[in-house]
């Protein structure tokens, strides 16, 4: 084997052993500010259904449930956790949301005005 071929094969072998490039860094979005709208924090599931109607989507994750309500210009997400025999609102978020709050009260008001009786 000639010297050039030896060095070429050696370099190729070393290149194959090199560590792969790290994945690109992706910025994590900022966490929404704390604080819940006072008119819905702590409401139980029955009162939410009376006020907002039936949710368009429900996700169950263990004992927690996520209820989503869709408006014409926004969506609201109610994070429901067990308290006694009922579920209660522990957190609310809207999309879009203001920079200084997790939930837009205008969105919640719009959804309240379009609530339908639960089936």
DRENDO-1510 file (C-alpha; in Angstrom, 1 decimal, always signed):
<recs>
REC; n; res; u; v; w
REC; 1; UNK; +0.0; +0.0; +0.0 .
REC; 2; UNK; +1.4; +3.4; -0.9 .
REC; 3; UNK; +1.9; +6.1; +1.7 .
REC; 4; UNK; -0.7; +8.5; +0.2 .
REC; 5; UNK; -3.4; +5.8; +0.2 .
REC; 6; UNK; -2.6; +4.9; +3.8 .
REC; 7; UNK; -2.9; +8.6; +5.0 .
REC; 8; UNK; -6.1; +9.1; +3.1 .
REC; 9; UNK; -7.7; +6.0; +4.6 .
REC; 10; UNK; -6.4; +7.0; +8.1 .
REC; 11; UNK; -7.9; +10.5; +7.8 .
REC; 12; UNK; -11.2; +9.0; +6.6 .
REC; 13; UNK; -11.3; +6.6; +9.5 .
REC; 14; UNK; -10.6; +9.5; +12.0 .
REC; 15; UNK; -13.3; +11.7; +10.4 .
REC; 16; UNK; -15.8; +8.8; +10.9 .
REC; 17; UNK; -14.9; +8.7; +14.6 .
REC; 18; UNK; -15.4; +12.5; +15.1 .
REC; 19; UNK; -18.3; +13.5; +17.3 .
REC; 20; UNK; -21.4; +14.6; +15.4 .
REC; 21; UNK; -22.2; +18.3; +15.4 .
REC; 22; UNK; -24.4; +19.4; +18.3 .
REC; 23; UNK; -28.0; +20.2; +17.4 .
REC; 24; UNK; -28.8; +23.8; +16.8 .
REC; 25; UNK; -29.8; +25.8; +19.8 .
REC; 26; UNK; -33.5; +26.7; +19.9 .
REC; 27; UNK; -34.8; +29.4; +22.2 .
REC; 28; UNK; -37.5; +28.3; +24.7 .
REC; 29; UNK; -40.5; +30.7; +24.7 .
REC; 30; UNK; -40.9; +32.8; +27.8 .
REC; 31; UNK; -43.2; +31.3; +30.5 .
REC; 32; UNK; -46.6; +33.2; +30.7 .
REC; 33; UNK; -46.9; +35.5; +33.7 .
REC; 34; UNK; -48.5; +34.1; +36.9 .
REC; 35; UNK; -51.9; +35.2; +38.0 .
REC; 36; UNK; -55.3; +34.0; +37.0 .
REC; 37; UNK; -58.3; +36.0; +36.0 .
REC; 38; UNK; -60.3; +36.5; +39.2 .
REC; 39; UNK; -63.7; +35.6; +37.6 .
REC; 40; UNK; -62.7; +32.1; +36.6 .
REC; 41; UNK; -60.0; +31.0; +39.0 .
REC; 42; UNK; -61.4; +28.3; +41.3 .
REC; 43; UNK; -64.6; +27.8; +39.4 .
REC; 44; UNK; -65.9; +24.2; +39.4 .
REC; 45; UNK; -66.6; +22.3; +36.2 .
REC; 46; UNK; -70.4; +22.8; +36.5 .
REC; 47; UNK; -70.1; +26.6; +36.7 .
REC; 48; UNK; -67.6; +26.6; +33.7 .
REC; 49; UNK; -70.1; +24.6; +31.6 .
REC; 50; UNK; -72.9; +27.0; +32.5 .
REC; 51; UNK; -70.8; +30.1; +31.7 .
REC; 52; UNK; -69.0; +28.9; +28.6 .
REC; 53; UNK; -71.0; +25.9; +27.4 .
REC; 54; UNK; -69.5; +22.6; +26.4 .
REC; 55; UNK; -65.8; +22.7; +25.5 .
REC; 56; UNK; -64.8; +22.1; +21.9 .
REC; 57; UNK; -62.0; +19.8; +23.1 .
REC; 58; UNK; -61.2; +17.9; +26.3 .
REC; 59; UNK; -57.9; +16.2; +27.1 .
REC; 60; UNK; -57.6; +13.9; +30.1 .
REC; 61; UNK; -54.2; +13.4; +31.6 .
REC; 62; UNK; -54.5; +11.4; +34.8 .
REC; 63; UNK; -56.9; +13.3; +37.1 .
REC; 64; UNK; -56.2; +16.6; +35.3 .
REC; 65; UNK; -58.3; +17.8; +32.4 .
REC; 66; UNK; -57.7; +20.5; +29.8 .
REC; 67; UNK; -60.8; +22.1; +28.4 .
REC; 68; UNK; -60.4; +24.2; +25.2 .
REC; 69; UNK; -63.0; +26.8; +24.1 .
REC; 70; UNK; -62.7; +28.3; +20.6 .
REC; 71; UNK; -63.9; +31.8; +19.8 .
REC; 72; UNK; -63.8; +33.6; +16.5 .
REC; 73; UNK; -60.5; +35.4; +17.4 .
REC; 74; UNK; -59.1; +33.4; +20.3 .
REC; 75; UNK; -58.9; +30.2; +22.1 .
REC; 76; UNK; -59.1; +29.6; +25.9 .
REC; 77; UNK; -57.5; +26.7; +27.8 .
REC; 78; UNK; -58.8; +25.8; +31.2 .
REC; 79; UNK; -56.6; +23.5; +33.3 .
REC; 80; UNK; -59.0; +21.6; +35.6 .
REC; 81; UNK; -57.8; +19.7; +38.7 .
REC; 82; UNK; -59.7; +17.6; +41.2 .
REC; 83; UNK; -61.0; +19.2; +44.4 .
REC; 84; UNK; -63.2; +16.9; +46.4 .
REC; 85; UNK; -65.8; +15.4; +44.0 .
REC; 86; UNK; -65.4; +18.0; +41.3 .
REC; 87; UNK; -62.9; +19.6; +39.0 .
REC; 88; UNK; -61.9; +23.2; +39.5 .
REC; 89; UNK; -60.0; +25.7; +37.4 .
REC; 90; UNK; -56.4; +26.0; +38.5 .
REC; 91; UNK; -55.0; +27.8; +35.5 .
REC; 92; UNK; -56.3; +29.6; +32.4 .
REC; 93; UNK; -54.4; +30.6; +29.2 .
REC; 94; UNK; -55.6; +32.2; +26.0 .
REC; 95; UNK; -54.2; +32.4; +22.5 .
REC; 96; UNK; -53.4; +35.1; +21.7 .
REC; 97; UNK; -52.4; +36.4; +25.1 .
REC; 98; UNK; -51.1; +39.7; +26.3 .
REC; 99; UNK; -47.4; +40.1; +27.3 .
REC; 100; UNK; -48.3; +40.7; +30.9 .
REC; 101; UNK; -50.8; +37.9; +31.6 .
REC; 102; UNK; -51.5; +34.2; +30.8 .
REC; 103; UNK; -55.1; +35.0; +29.8 .
REC; 104; UNK; -56.7; +37.8; +27.8 .
REC; 105; UNK; -59.8; +38.9; +29.7 .
REC; 106; UNK; -61.3; +40.2; +26.5 .
REC; 107; UNK; -61.1; +36.7; +25.0 .
REC; 108; UNK; -62.7; +35.2; +28.0 .
REC; 109; UNK; -65.5; +37.8; +27.9 .
REC; 110; UNK; -66.1; +37.0; +24.2 .
REC; 111; UNK; -66.3; +33.3; +25.0 .
REC; 112; UNK; -68.7; +34.0; +27.9 .
REC; 113; UNK; -71.1; +35.9; +25.7 .
REC; 114; UNK; -71.1; +33.0; +23.2 .
REC; 115; UNK; -71.6; +30.3; +25.9 .
REC; 116; UNK; -74.3; +27.7; +25.2 .
REC; 117; UNK; -76.0; +25.4; +27.7 .
REC; 118; UNK; -74.1; +22.2; +28.2 .
REC; 119; UNK; -75.6; +19.1; +26.7 .
</recs>
